Amino acid sequence: MPRSNQPRRRRPSPARGSQSTHDDGELDLSRLRMGIPSTESAPDGVWAVRRISVGNAQKVYTCPGCHHQVLPGVAHLVVWREDAMFGAEAGLSERRHWHNNCWRGRHYQYR
């Protein structure tokens, strides 16, 4: 039997590489581009803070510090509690988008 000159196609292996994936196996490239959040301790708890650059700010949000809109194209912060009462997933689901100055000058009575 003659051999084919075409290379064989490999099936992708699920254990291949160390890439971030969703539960269904799809790549979450948008989260990879955002970077790793930093952790900040304050009198009101431990917070995860992720910086959003001008290029990645694409939606309109309401800042809980000043109650004004965070417009697309404005660098801001995404903040959530690391020490949430009902676990890390609950804290992540309650994340909020803050202006940089509002987060720095906030009062510790948020919530």
C-alpha positions, 0 to 999 in steps of 0.5 A: 500500500503506498504512503500518502505525502500528506501529513497526519492531523493531530487531535488537540490534547486537553492536557497540552500547554498551560493555558487558561480555560473556561469550564467548557474548554474554550480559551478565555483570552480576554482575561489573560490579556487583563493580567493578574489582580493585585491584593490590597488590605484595608480596614474593610477587608481584603480586596482584589484590584485589577487595572483596566487600561484605556484600550480595554475599557469598552463598556459603561459602568457606574462607579460606586464611589461617586455614582457617576459613569465610567465611560468607554476609553477611561482607565479604571479599576475592577475591584472585588472582595477576596474575603467574601462571606460566601466564598471567592466566587461570590466576591467575584460576582459582586465586582465593581468598576471604580474610577482610580481616584474614587478607589484611592479616596474611598471611605471604608463604609462601602456596602 
